[in-house]
Amino acid sequence: MASSRDIVLAKEARMVALVLVGNVVLWMGAQFLGANMGWDVRYVFFFDLAAIAVFFWTLVVTYRIWRKRQSN
């Protein structure tokens, strides 16, 4: 039987996975639109920076989940 702590950690991990997948899809879409619509490089670079920020956030949250699991 899973404890409530395990269920909370599983929900956090699921949220990280969904955010990560959504980030990749949006970033690839922005790159595609930027190339096909002739956007200025600085606008496309903004999406790159936003994607890096989300990747960093998922890394931090994943590390936090891992540390919680290790504290058993």
PQR file with spaces between the fields and no chain letter, atoms N, CA, C, O and H, PARSE charges and radii, in Angstrom:
ATOM       1  N    MET     1       0.840   -1.184    0.000 -0.4000 1.5000
ATOM       2  CA   MET     1       0.000    0.000    0.000 -0.0000 2.0000
ATOM       3  C    MET     1       0.879    1.240    0.000  0.5500 1.7000
ATOM       4  O    MET     1       1.799    1.352    0.810 -0.5500 1.4000
ATOM       5  N    ALA     2       0.607    2.153   -0.886 -0.4000 1.5000
ATOM       6  CA   ALA     2       1.383    3.385   -0.978 -0.0000 2.0000
ATOM       7  C    ALA     2       0.946    4.365    0.107  0.5500 1.7000
ATOM       8  O    ALA     2      -0.241    4.539    0.381 -0.5500 1.4000
ATOM       9  H    ALA     2      -0.140    2.062   -1.544  0.4000 1.0000
ATOM      10  N    SER     3       1.934    4.989    0.705 -0.4000 1.5000
ATOM      11  CA   SER     3       1.618    5.984    1.731 -0.0000 2.0000
ATOM      12  C    SER     3       1.213    7.301    1.064  0.5500 1.7000
ATOM      13  O    SER     3       1.402    7.494   -0.137 -0.5500 1.4000
ATOM      14  H    SER     3       2.899    4.847    0.483  0.4000 1.0000
ATOM      15  N    SER     4       0.660    8.189    1.866 -0.4000 1.5000
ATOM      16  CA   SER     4       0.250    9.481    1.317 -0.0000 2.0000
ATOM      17  C    SER     4       1.461   10.275    0.838  0.5500 1.7000
ATOM      18  O    SER     4       1.359   11.057   -0.108 -0.5500 1.4000
ATOM      19  H    SER     4       0.507    8.033    2.842  0.4000 1.0000
ATOM      20  N    ARG     5       2.608   10.075    1.490 -0.4000 1.5000
ATOM      21  CA   ARG     5       3.853   10.751    1.078 -0.0000 2.0000
ATOM      22  C    ARG     5       4.284   10.286   -0.316  0.5500 1.7000
ATOM      23  O    ARG     5       4.713   11.092   -1.142 -0.5500 1.4000
ATOM      24  H    ARG     5       2.691    9.440    2.258  0.4000 1.0000
ATOM      25  N    ASP     6       4.165    8.975   -0.567 -0.4000 1.5000
ATOM      26  CA   ASP     6       4.503    8.448   -1.884 -0.0000 2.0000
ATOM      27  C    ASP     6       3.557    8.971   -2.960  0.5500 1.7000
ATOM      28  O    ASP     6       3.974    9.237   -4.088 -0.5500 1.4000
ATOM      29  H    ASP     6       3.817    8.321    0.105  0.4000 1.0000
ATOM      30  N    ILE     7       2.300    9.115   -2.611 -0.4000 1.5000
ATOM      31  CA   ILE     7       1.326    9.635   -3.574 -0.0000 2.0000
ATOM      32  C    ILE     7       1.633   11.088   -3.916  0.5500 1.7000
ATOM      33  O    ILE     7       1.537   11.485   -5.077 -0.5500 1.4000
ATOM      34  H    ILE     7       1.961    8.900   -1.695  0.4000 1.0000
ATOM      35  N    VAL     8       2.001   11.884   -2.915 -0.4000 1.5000
ATOM      36  CA   VAL     8       2.355   13.288   -3.154 -0.0000 2.0000
ATOM      37  C    VAL     8       3.585   13.376   -4.039  0.5500 1.7000
ATOM      38  O    VAL     8       3.625   14.192   -4.959 -0.5500 1.4000
ATOM      39  H    VAL     8       2.079   11.561   -1.972  0.4000 1.0000
ATOM      40  N    LEU     9       4.592   12.545   -3.774 -0.4000 1.5000
ATOM      41  CA   LEU     9       5.804   12.562   -4.591 -0.0000 2.0000
ATOM      42  C    LEU     9       5.512   12.121   -6.030  0.5500 1.7000
ATOM      43  O    LEU     9       6.087   12.657   -6.977 -0.5500 1.4000
ATOM      44  H    LEU     9       4.559   11.882   -3.026  0.4000 1.0000
ATOM      45  N    ALA    10       4.622   11.148   -6.185 -0.4000 1.5000
ATOM      46  CA   ALA    10       4.249   10.703   -7.529 -0.0000 2.0000
ATOM      47  C    ALA    10       3.527   11.808   -8.293  0.5500 1.7000
ATOM      48  O    ALA    10       3.744   11.977   -9.493 -0.5500 1.4000
ATOM      49  H    ALA    10       4.155   10.713   -5.415  0.4000 1.0000
ATOM      50  N    LYS    11       2.675   12.557   -7.608 -0.4000 1.5000
ATOM      51  CA   LYS    11       1.981   13.676   -8.263 -0.0000 2.0000
ATOM      52  C    LYS    11       2.960   14.765   -8.671  0.5500 1.7000
ATOM      53  O    LYS    11       2.830   15.351   -9.746 -0.5500 1.4000
ATOM      54  H    LYS    11       2.499   12.420   -6.633  0.4000 1.0000
ATOM      55  N    GLU    12       3.947   15.037   -7.809 -0.4000 1.5000
ATOM      56  CA   GLU    12       4.962   16.040   -8.161 -0.0000 2.0000
ATOM      57  C    GLU    12       5.774   15.577   -9.365  0.5500 1.7000
ATOM      58  O    GLU    12       6.067   16.373  -10.258 -0.5500 1.4000
ATOM      59  H    GLU    12       4.053   14.561   -6.936  0.4000 1.0000
ATOM      60  N    ALA    13       6.134   14.308   -9.395 -0.4000 1.5000
ATOM      61  CA   ALA    13       6.902   13.782  -10.520 -0.0000 2.0000
ATOM      62  C    ALA    13       6.098   13.836  -11.812  0.5500 1.7000
ATOM      63  O    ALA    13       6.640   14.143  -12.874 -0.5500 1.4000
ATOM      64  H    ALA    13       5.896   13.662   -8.670  0.4000 1.0000
ATOM      65  N    ARG    14       4.803   13.536  -11.722 -0.4000 1.5000
ATOM      66  CA   ARG    14       3.935   13.608  -12.896 -0.0000 2.0000
ATOM      67  C    ARG    14       3.832   15.040  -13.408  0.5500 1.7000
ATOM      68  O    ARG    14       3.833   15.283  -14.614 -0.5500 1.4000
ATOM      69  H    ARG    14       4.362   13.287  -10.859  0.4000 1.0000
ATOM      70  N    MET    15       3.743   15.988  -12.466 -0.4000 1.5000
ATOM      71  CA   MET    15       3.682   17.394  -12.859 -0.0000 2.0000
ATOM      72  C    MET    15       4.971   17.817  -13.578  0.5500 1.7000
ATOM      73  O    MET    15       4.923   18.529  -14.581 -0.5500 1.4000
ATOM      74  H    MET    15       3.742   15.790  -11.486  0.4000 1.0000
ATOM      75  N    VAL    16       6.112   17.375  -13.062 -0.4000 1.5000
ATOM      76  CA   VAL    16       7.388   17.702  -13.699 -0.0000 2.0000
ATOM      77  C    VAL    16       7.424   17.122  -15.114  0.5500 1.7000
ATOM      78  O    VAL    16       7.861   17.793  -16.049 -0.5500 1.4000
ATOM      79  H    VAL    16       6.152   16.796  -12.247  0.4000 1.0000
ATOM      80  N    ALA    17       6.970   15.888  -15.269 -0.4000 1.5000
ATOM      81  CA   ALA    17       6.974   15.265  -16.589 -0.0000 2.0000
ATOM      82  C    ALA    17       6.087   16.023  -17.574  0.5500 1.7000
ATOM      83  O    ALA    17       6.475   16.236  -18.723 -0.5500 1.4000
ATOM      84  H    ALA    17       6.615   15.343  -14.510  0.4000 1.0000
ATOM      85  N    LEU    18       4.910   16.426  -17.133 -0.4000 1.5000
ATOM      86  CA   LEU    18       4.006   17.163  -18.022 -0.0000 2.0000
ATOM      87  C    LEU    18       4.564   18.536  -18.387  0.5500 1.7000
ATOM      88  O    LEU    18       4.455   18.967  -19.535 -0.5500 1.4000
ATOM      89  H    LEU    18       4.595   16.253  -16.200  0.4000 1.0000
ATOM      90  N    VAL    19       5.153   19.213  -17.423 -0.4000 1.5000
ATOM      91  CA   VAL    19       5.752   20.518  -17.702 -0.0000 2.0000
ATOM      92  C    VAL    19       6.916   20.368  -18.672  0.5500 1.7000
ATOM      93  O    VAL    19       7.079   21.186  -19.577 -0.5500 1.4000
ATOM      94  H    VAL    19       5.241   18.862  -16.491  0.4000 1.0000
ATOM      95  N    LEU    20       7.717   19.338  -18.491 -0.4000 1.5000
ATOM      96  CA   LEU    20       8.856   19.113  -19.374 -0.0000 2.0000
ATOM      97  C    LEU    20       8.419   18.827  -20.804  0.5500 1.7000
ATOM      98  O    LEU    20       8.978   19.384  -21.749 -0.5500 1.4000
ATOM      99  H    LEU    20       7.584   18.673  -17.756  0.4000 1.0000
ATOM     100  N    VAL    21       7.432   17.970  -20.965 -0.4000 1.5000
ATOM     101  CA   VAL    21       6.926   17.654  -22.310 -0.0000 2.0000
ATOM     102  C    VAL    21       6.284   18.888  -22.944  0.5500 1.7000
ATOM     103  O    VAL    21       6.504   19.172  -24.121 -0.5500 1.4000
ATOM     104  H    VAL    21       6.978   17.518  -20.197  0.4000 1.0000
ATOM     105  N    GLY    22       5.492   19.616  -22.159 -0.4000 1.5000
ATOM     106  CA   GLY    22       4.873   20.837  -22.686 -0.0000 2.0000
ATOM     107  C    GLY    22       5.902   21.869  -23.088  0.5500 1.7000
ATOM     108  O    GLY    22       5.735   22.559  -24.093 -0.5500 1.4000
ATOM     109  H    GLY    22       5.314   19.385  -21.203  0.4000 1.0000
ATOM     110  N    ASN    23       6.962   21.979  -22.312 -0.4000 1.5000
ATOM     111  CA   ASN    23       8.029   22.922  -22.626 -0.0000 2.0000
ATOM     112  C    ASN    23       8.696   22.577  -23.956  0.5500 1.7000
ATOM     113  O    ASN    23       8.939   23.457  -24.782 -0.5500 1.4000
ATOM     114  H    ASN    23       7.097   21.418  -21.495  0.4000 1.0000
ATOM     115  N    VAL    24       8.986   21.315  -24.152 -0.4000 1.5000
ATOM     116  CA   VAL    24       9.643   20.896  -25.396 -0.0000 2.0000
ATOM     117  C    VAL    24       8.729   21.147  -26.596  0.5500 1.7000
ATOM     118  O    VAL    24       9.184   21.622  -27.636 -0.5500 1.4000
ATOM     119  H    VAL    24       8.789   20.601  -23.481  0.4000 1.0000
ATOM     120  N    VAL    25       7.453   20.832  -26.451 -0.4000 1.5000
ATOM     121  CA   VAL    25       6.516   21.039  -27.564 -0.0000 2.0000
ATOM     122  C    VAL    25       6.387   22.527  -27.901  0.5500 1.7000
ATOM     123  O    VAL    25       6.428   22.908  -29.071 -0.5500 1.4000
ATOM     124  H    VAL    25       7.083   20.446  -25.606  0.4000 1.0000
ATOM     125  N    LEU    26       6.231   23.358  -26.876 -0.4000 1.5000
ATOM     126  CA   LEU    26       6.119   24.801  -27.124 -0.0000 2.0000
ATOM     127  C    LEU    26       7.404   25.385  -27.701  0.5500 1.7000
ATOM     128  O    LEU    26       7.361   26.239  -28.587 -0.5500 1.4000
ATOM     129  H    LEU    26       6.198   23.048  -25.926  0.4000 1.0000
ATOM     130  N    TRP    27       8.542   24.922  -27.198 -0.4000 1.5000
ATOM     131  CA   TRP    27       9.814   25.431  -27.703 -0.0000 2.0000
ATOM     132  C    TRP    27      10.013   25.048  -29.177  0.5500 1.7000
ATOM     133  O    TRP    27      10.431   25.871  -29.992 -0.5500 1.4000
ATOM     134  H    TRP    27       8.576   24.228  -26.479  0.4000 1.0000
ATOM     135  N    MET    28       9.707   23.793  -29.501 -0.4000 1.5000
ATOM     136  CA   MET    28       9.841   23.366  -30.900 -0.0000 2.0000
ATOM     137  C    MET    28       8.861   24.123  -31.794  0.5500 1.7000
ATOM     138  O    MET    28       9.199   24.480  -32.922 -0.5500 1.4000
ATOM     139  H    MET    28       9.367   23.125  -28.840  0.4000 1.0000
ATOM     140  N    GLY    29       7.649   24.369  -31.295 -0.4000 1.5000
ATOM     141  CA   GLY    29       6.684   25.152  -32.066 -0.0000 2.0000
ATOM     142  C    GLY    29       7.156   26.576  -32.295  0.5500 1.7000
ATOM     143  O    GLY    29       6.987   27.123  -33.384 -0.5500 1.4000
ATOM     144  H    GLY    29       7.375   24.079  -30.378  0.4000 1.0000
ATOM     145  N    ALA    30       7.750   27.177  -31.268 -0.4000 1.5000
ATOM     146  CA   ALA    30       8.269   28.538  -31.411 -0.0000 2.0000
ATOM     147  C    ALA    30       9.419   28.573  -32.411  0.5500 1.7000
ATOM     148  O    ALA    30       9.530   29.513  -33.198 -0.5500 1.4000
ATOM     149  H    ALA    30       7.888   26.732  -30.384  0.4000 1.0000
ATOM     150  N    GLN    31      10.267   27.563  -32.385 -0.4000 1.5000
ATOM     151  CA   GLN    31      11.375   27.507  -33.345 -0.0000 2.0000
ATOM     152  C    GLN    31      10.848   27.355  -34.772  0.5500 1.7000
ATOM     153  O    GLN    31      11.349   27.991  -35.699 -0.5500 1.4000
ATOM     154  H    GLN    31      10.177   26.799  -31.745  0.4000 1.0000
ATOM     155  N    PHE    32       9.846   26.517  -34.935 -0.4000 1.5000
ATOM     156  CA   PHE    32       9.254   26.300  -36.251 -0.0000 2.0000
ATOM     157  C    PHE    32       8.601   27.579  -36.772  0.5500 1.7000
ATOM     158  O    PHE    32       8.827   27.986  -37.912 -0.5500 1.4000
ATOM     159  H    PHE    32       9.439   26.000  -34.182  0.4000 1.0000
ATOM     160  N    LEU    33       7.782   28.209  -35.916 -0.4000 1.5000
ATOM     161  CA   LEU    33       7.121   29.449  -36.331 -0.0000 2.0000
ATOM     162  C    LEU    33       8.127   30.563  -36.612  0.5500 1.7000
ATOM     163  O    LEU    33       7.987   31.315  -37.577 -0.5500 1.4000
ATOM     164  H    LEU    33       7.598   27.878  -34.990  0.4000 1.0000
ATOM     165  N    GLY    34       9.129   30.652  -35.763 -0.4000 1.5000
ATOM     166  CA   GLY    34      10.146   31.689  -35.957 -0.0000 2.0000
ATOM     167  C    GLY    34      10.868   31.542  -37.280  0.5500 1.7000
ATOM     168  O    GLY    34      11.151   32.533  -37.952 -0.5500 1.4000
ATOM     169  H    GLY    34       9.242   30.041  -34.980  0.4000 1.0000
ATOM     170  N    ALA    35      11.167   30.307  -37.657 -0.4000 1.5000
ATOM     171  CA   ALA    35      11.873   30.079  -38.918 -0.0000 2.0000
ATOM     172  C    ALA    35      10.972   30.333  -40.118  0.5500 1.7000
ATOM     173  O    ALA    35      11.415   30.904  -41.115 -0.5500 1.4000
ATOM     174  H    ALA    35      10.937   29.501  -37.110  0.4000 1.0000
ATOM     175  N    ASN    36       9.717   29.916  -40.033 -0.4000 1.5000
ATOM     176  CA   ASN    36       8.816   30.046  -41.179 -0.0000 2.0000
ATOM     177  C    ASN    36       8.208   31.434  -41.328  0.5500 1.7000
ATOM     178  O    ASN    36       7.830   31.825  -42.432 -0.5500 1.4000
ATOM     179  H    ASN    36       9.357   29.453  -39.224  0.4000 1.0000
ATOM     180  N    MET    37       8.107   32.180  -40.241 -0.4000 1.5000
ATOM     181  CA   MET    37       7.493   33.495  -40.319 -0.0000 2.0000
ATOM     182  C    MET    37       8.527   34.623  -40.344  0.5500 1.7000
ATOM     183  O    MET    37       8.170   35.799  -40.404 -0.5500 1.4000
ATOM     184  H    MET    37       8.414   31.863  -39.343  0.4000 1.0000
ATOM     185  N    GLY    38       9.793   34.259  -40.296 -0.4000 1.5000
ATOM     186  CA   GLY    38      10.846   35.248  -40.402 -0.0000 2.0000
ATOM     187  C    GLY    38      10.971   36.158  -39.190  0.5500 1.7000
ATOM     188  O    GLY    38      11.288   37.339  -39.329 -0.5500 1.4000
ATOM     189  H    GLY    38      10.083   33.304  -40.247  0.4000 1.0000
ATOM     190  N    TRP    39      10.721   35.612  -37.993 -0.4000 1.5000
ATOM     191  CA   TRP    39      10.847   36.413  -36.782 -0.0000 2.0000
ATOM     192  C    TRP    39      12.281   36.873  -36.591  0.5500 1.7000
ATOM     193  O    TRP    39      13.225   36.221  -37.036 -0.5500 1.4000
ATOM     194  H    TRP    39      10.463   34.652  -37.881  0.4000 1.0000
ATOM     195  N    ASP    40      12.423   37.989  -35.934 -0.4000 1.5000
ATOM     196  CA   ASP    40      13.745   38.491  -35.586 -0.0000 2.0000
ATOM     197  C    ASP    40      14.412   37.507  -34.619  0.5500 1.7000
ATOM     198  O    ASP    40      13.740   36.849  -33.824 -0.5500 1.4000
ATOM     199  H    ASP    40      11.656   38.519  -35.572  0.4000 1.0000
ATOM     200  N    VAL    41      15.723   37.421  -34.698 -0.4000 1.5000
ATOM     201  CA   VAL    41      16.463   36.454  -33.885 -0.0000 2.0000
ATOM     202  C    VAL    41      16.258   36.686  -32.395  0.5500 1.7000
ATOM     203  O    VAL    41      16.234   35.728  -31.622 -0.5500 1.4000
ATOM     204  H    VAL    41      16.269   37.955  -35.343  0.4000 1.0000
ATOM     205  N    ARG    42      16.110   37.929  -31.980 -0.4000 1.5000
ATOM     206  CA   ARG    42      15.974   38.190  -30.545 -0.0000 2.0000
ATOM     207  C    ARG    42      14.676   37.619  -29.978  0.5500 1.7000
ATOM     208  O    ARG    42      14.631   37.258  -28.802 -0.5500 1.4000
ATOM     209  H    ARG    42      16.129   38.707  -32.608  0.4000 1.0000
ATOM     210  N    TYR    43      13.623   37.530  -30.787 -0.4000 1.5000
ATOM     211  CA   TYR    43      12.374   36.933  -30.314 -0.0000 2.0000
ATOM     212  C    TYR    43      12.523   35.414  -30.164  0.5500 1.7000
ATOM     213  O    TYR    43      12.046   34.829  -29.192 -0.5500 1.4000
ATOM     214  H    TYR    43      13.660   37.823  -31.742  0.4000 1.0000
ATOM     215  N    VAL    44      13.172   34.799  -31.112 -0.4000 1.5000
ATOM     216  CA   VAL    44      13.398   33.360  -31.034 -0.0000 2.0000
ATOM     217  C    VAL    44      14.339   33.054  -29.870  0.5500 1.7000
ATOM     218  O    VAL    44      14.167   32.043  -29.189 -0.5500 1.4000
ATOM     219  H    VAL    44      13.560   35.273  -31.902  0.4000 1.0000
ATOM     220  N    PHE    45      15.324   33.909  -29.636 -0.4000 1.5000
ATOM     221  CA   PHE    45      16.248   33.731  -28.520 -0.0000 2.0000
ATOM     222  C    PHE    45      15.509   33.836  -27.184  0.5500 1.7000
ATOM     223  O    PHE    45      15.871   33.159  -26.221 -0.5500 1.4000
ATOM     224  H    PHE    45      15.464   34.730  -30.189  0.4000 1.0000
ATOM     225  N    PHE    46      14.488   34.672  -27.121 -0.4000 1.5000
ATOM     226  CA   PHE    46      13.674   34.773  -25.908 -0.0000 2.0000
ATOM     227  C    PHE    46      13.021   33.433  -25.576  0.5500 1.7000
ATOM     228  O    PHE    46      12.978   33.033  -24.412 -0.5500 1.4000
ATOM     229  H    PHE    46      14.194   35.222  -27.902  0.4000 1.0000
ATOM     230  N    PHE    47      12.513   32.737  -26.600 -0.4000 1.5000
ATOM     231  CA   PHE    47      11.919   31.421  -26.364 -0.0000 2.0000
ATOM     232  C    PHE    47      12.972   30.415  -25.918  0.5500 1.7000
ATOM     233  O    PHE    47      12.681   29.529  -25.114 -0.5500 1.4000
ATOM     234  H    PHE    47      12.549   33.061  -27.545  0.4000 1.0000
ATOM     235  N    ASP    48      14.194   30.545  -26.432 -0.4000 1.5000
ATOM     236  CA   ASP    48      15.278   29.677  -25.976 -0.0000 2.0000
ATOM     237  C    ASP    48      15.558   29.899  -24.491  0.5500 1.7000
ATOM     238  O    ASP    48      15.712   28.938  -23.738 -0.5500 1.4000
ATOM     239  H    ASP    48      14.430   31.265  -27.085  0.4000 1.0000
ATOM     240  N    LEU    49      15.623   31.137  -24.076 -0.4000 1.5000
ATOM     241  CA   LEU    49      15.884   31.442  -22.672 -0.0000 2.0000
ATOM     242  C    LEU    49      14.739   30.961  -21.771  0.5500 1.7000
ATOM     243  O    LEU    49      14.977   30.447  -20.678 -0.5500 1.4000
ATOM     244  H    LEU    49      15.499   31.918  -24.688  0.4000 1.0000
ATOM     245  N    ALA    50      13.528   31.127  -22.227 -0.4000 1.5000
ATOM     246  CA   ALA    50      12.379   30.642  -21.453 -0.0000 2.0000
ATOM     247  C    ALA    50      12.431   29.125  -21.319  0.5500 1.7000
ATOM     248  O    ALA    50      12.132   28.591  -20.251 -0.5500 1.4000
ATOM     249  H    ALA    50      13.335   31.544  -23.115  0.4000 1.0000
ATOM     250  N    ALA    51      12.802   28.426  -22.381 -0.4000 1.5000
ATOM     251  CA   ALA    51      12.898   26.968  -22.327 -0.0000 2.0000
ATOM     252  C    ALA    51      14.007   26.541  -21.366  0.5500 1.7000
ATOM     253  O    ALA    51      13.838   25.580  -20.616 -0.5500 1.4000
ATOM     254  H    ALA    51      13.045   28.860  -23.249  0.4000 1.0000
ATOM     255  N    ILE    52      15.124   27.237  -21.383 -0.4000 1.5000
ATOM     256  CA   ILE    52      16.211   26.919  -20.457 -0.0000 2.0000
ATOM     257  C    ILE    52      15.759   27.132  -19.013  0.5500 1.7000
ATOM     258  O    ILE    52      16.105   26.343  -18.134 -0.5500 1.4000
ATOM     259  H    ILE    52      15.261   28.018  -21.993  0.4000 1.0000
ATOM     260  N    ALA    53      14.998   28.182  -18.764 -0.4000 1.5000
ATOM     261  CA   ALA    53      14.500   28.436  -17.404 -0.0000 2.0000
ATOM     262  C    ALA    53      13.585   27.304  -16.943  0.5500 1.7000
ATOM     263  O    ALA    53      13.660   26.871  -15.793 -0.5500 1.4000
ATOM     264  H    ALA    53      14.717   28.824  -19.477  0.4000 1.0000
ATOM     265  N    VAL    54      12.726   26.827  -17.834 -0.4000 1.5000
ATOM     266  CA   VAL    54      11.831   25.723  -17.465 -0.0000 2.0000
ATOM     267  C    VAL    54      12.633   24.442  -17.256  0.5500 1.7000
ATOM     268  O    VAL    54      12.329   23.678  -16.340 -0.5500 1.4000
ATOM     269  H    VAL    54      12.665   27.178  -18.768  0.4000 1.0000
ATOM     270  N    PHE    55      13.649   24.186  -18.082 -0.4000 1.5000
ATOM     271  CA   PHE    55      14.500   23.014  -17.883 -0.0000 2.0000
ATOM     272  C    PHE    55      15.196   23.079  -16.521  0.5500 1.7000
ATOM     273  O    PHE    55      15.287   22.072  -15.818 -0.5500 1.4000
ATOM     274  H    PHE    55      13.896   24.806  -18.827  0.4000 1.0000
ATOM     275  N    PHE    56      15.678   24.248  -16.160 -0.4000 1.5000
ATOM     276  CA   PHE    56      16.327   24.415  -14.858 -0.0000 2.0000
ATOM     277  C    PHE    56      15.328   24.169  -13.731  0.5500 1.7000
ATOM     278  O    PHE    56      15.661   23.511  -12.745 -0.5500 1.4000
ATOM     279  H    PHE    56      15.604   25.066  -16.732  0.4000 1.0000
ATOM     280  N    TRP    57      14.116   24.684  -13.864 -0.4000 1.5000
ATOM     281  CA   TRP    57      13.088   24.475  -12.847 -0.0000 2.0000
ATOM     282  C    TRP    57      12.790   22.985  -12.677  0.5500 1.7000
ATOM     283  O    TRP    57      12.693   22.498  -11.550 -0.5500 1.4000
ATOM     284  H    TRP    57      13.846   25.218  -14.665  0.4000 1.0000
ATOM     285  N    THR    58      12.643   22.259  -13.787 -0.4000 1.5000
ATOM     286  CA   THR    58      12.356   20.830  -13.681 -0.0000 2.0000
ATOM     287  C    THR    58      13.524   20.085  -13.046  0.5500 1.7000
ATOM     288  O    THR    58      13.311   19.119  -12.314 -0.5500 1.4000
ATOM     289  H    THR    58      12.721   22.655  -14.702  0.4000 1.0000
ATOM     290  N    LEU    59      14.742   20.514  -13.312 -0.4000 1.5000
ATOM     291  CA   LEU    59      15.901   19.894  -12.687 -0.0000 2.0000
ATOM     292  C    LEU    59      15.887   20.102  -11.179  0.5500 1.7000
ATOM     293  O    LEU    59      16.161   19.170  -10.423 -0.5500 1.4000
ATOM     294  H    LEU    59      14.914   21.299  -13.907  0.4000 1.0000
ATOM     295  N    VAL    60      15.573   21.308  -10.740 -0.4000 1.5000
ATOM     296  CA   VAL    60      15.525   21.613   -9.314 -0.0000 2.0000
ATOM     297  C    VAL    60      14.415   20.819   -8.624  0.5500 1.7000
ATOM     298  O    VAL    60      14.635   20.253   -7.553 -0.5500 1.4000
ATOM     299  H    VAL    60      15.350   22.065  -11.355  0.4000 1.0000
ATOM     300  N    VAL    61      13.245   20.774   -9.220 -0.4000 1.5000
ATOM     301  CA   VAL    61      12.125   20.053   -8.607 -0.0000 2.0000
ATOM     302  C    VAL    61      12.405   18.550   -8.593  0.5500 1.7000
ATOM     303  O    VAL    61      12.075   17.874   -7.619 -0.5500 1.4000
ATOM     304  H    VAL    61      13.067   21.235  -10.089  0.4000 1.0000
ATOM     305  N    THR    62      13.000   18.025   -9.646 -0.4000 1.5000
ATOM     306  CA   THR    62      13.351   16.610   -9.682 -0.0000 2.0000
ATOM     307  C    THR    62      14.376   16.275   -8.603  0.5500 1.7000
ATOM     308  O    THR    62      14.273   15.236   -7.952 -0.5500 1.4000
ATOM     309  H    THR    62      13.269   18.575  -10.437  0.4000 1.0000
ATOM     310  N    TYR    63      15.347   17.135   -8.413 -0.4000 1.5000
ATOM     311  CA   TYR    63      16.336   16.929   -7.351 -0.0000 2.0000
ATOM     312  C    TYR    63      15.661   16.952   -5.982  0.5500 1.7000
ATOM     313  O    TYR    63      15.986   16.147   -5.109 -0.5500 1.4000
ATOM     314  H    TYR    63      15.431   17.980   -8.942  0.4000 1.0000
ATOM     315  N    ARG    64      14.729   17.868   -5.803 -0.4000 1.5000
ATOM     316  CA   ARG    64      14.009   17.952   -4.532 -0.0000 2.0000
ATOM     317  C    ARG    64      13.188   16.682   -4.270  0.5500 1.7000
ATOM     318  O    ARG    64      13.139   16.194   -3.140 -0.5500 1.4000
ATOM     319  H    ARG    64      14.465   18.521   -6.512  0.4000 1.0000
ATOM     320  N    ILE    65      12.550   16.154   -5.309 -0.4000 1.5000
ATOM     321  CA   ILE    65      11.798   14.900   -5.172 -0.0000 2.0000
ATOM     322  C    ILE    65      12.755   13.764   -4.813  0.5500 1.7000
ATOM     323  O    ILE    65      12.455   12.951   -3.938 -0.5500 1.4000
ATOM     324  H    ILE    65      12.590   16.550   -6.226  0.4000 1.0000
ATOM     325  N    TRP    66      13.883   13.708   -5.473 -0.4000 1.5000
ATOM     326  CA   TRP    66      14.869   12.665   -5.194 -0.0000 2.0000
ATOM     327  C    TRP    66      15.351   12.731   -3.750  0.5500 1.7000
ATOM     328  O    TRP    66      15.489   11.702   -3.088 -0.5500 1.4000
ATOM     329  H    TRP    66      14.127   14.368   -6.183  0.4000 1.0000
ATOM     330  N    ARG    67      15.607   13.951   -3.263 -0.4000 1.5000
ATOM     331  CA   ARG    67      16.064   14.117   -1.870 -0.0000 2.0000
ATOM     332  C    ARG    67      14.979   13.690   -0.876  0.5500 1.7000
ATOM     333  O    ARG    67      15.287   13.103    0.162 -0.5500 1.4000
ATOM     334  H    ARG    67      15.495   14.786   -3.801  0.4000 1.0000
ATOM     335  N    LYS    68      13.728   13.978   -1.186 -0.4000 1.5000
ATOM     336  CA   LYS    68      12.635   13.535   -0.317 -0.0000 2.0000
ATOM     337  C    LYS    68      12.549   12.015   -0.286  0.5500 1.7000
ATOM     338  O    LYS    68      12.292   11.431    0.766 -0.5500 1.4000
ATOM     339  H    LYS    68      13.478   14.455   -2.028  0.4000 1.0000
ATOM     340  N    ARG    69      12.760   11.375   -1.419 -0.4000 1.5000
ATOM     341  CA   ARG    69      12.717    9.915   -1.467 -0.0000 2.0000
ATOM     342  C    ARG    69      13.886    9.297   -0.703  0.5500 1.7000
ATOM     343  O    ARG    69      13.753    8.219   -0.124 -0.5500 1.4000
ATOM     344  H    ARG    69      12.970   11.849   -2.274  0.4000 1.0000
ATOM     345  N    GLN    70      15.029    9.979   -0.702 -0.4000 1.5000
ATOM     346  CA   GLN    70      16.212    9.465   -0.003 -0.0000 2.0000
ATOM     347  C    GLN    70      16.097    9.596    1.505  0.5500 1.7000
ATOM     348  O    GLN    70      16.796    8.898    2.239 -0.5500 1.4000
ATOM     349  H    GLN    70      15.138   10.855   -1.172  0.4000 1.0000
ATOM     350  N    SER    71      15.239   10.466    1.975 -0.4000 1.5000
ATOM     351  CA   SER    71      15.137   10.719    3.417 -0.0000 2.0000
ATOM     352  C    SER    71      14.302    9.662    4.149  0.5500 1.7000
ATOM     353  O    SER    71      13.977    9.832    5.324 -0.5500 1.4000
ATOM     354  H    SER    71      14.670   11.033    1.378  0.4000 1.0000
ATOM     355  N    ASN    72      13.963    8.595    3.467 -0.4000 1.5000
ATOM     356  CA   ASN    72      13.180    7.514    4.083 -0.0000 2.0000
ATOM     357  C    ASN    72      13.901    6.896    5.240  0.5500 1.7000
ATOM     358  O    ASN    72      13.382    5.973    5.868 -0.5500 1.4000
ATOM     359  H    ASN    72      14.227    8.457    2.513  0.4000 1.0000
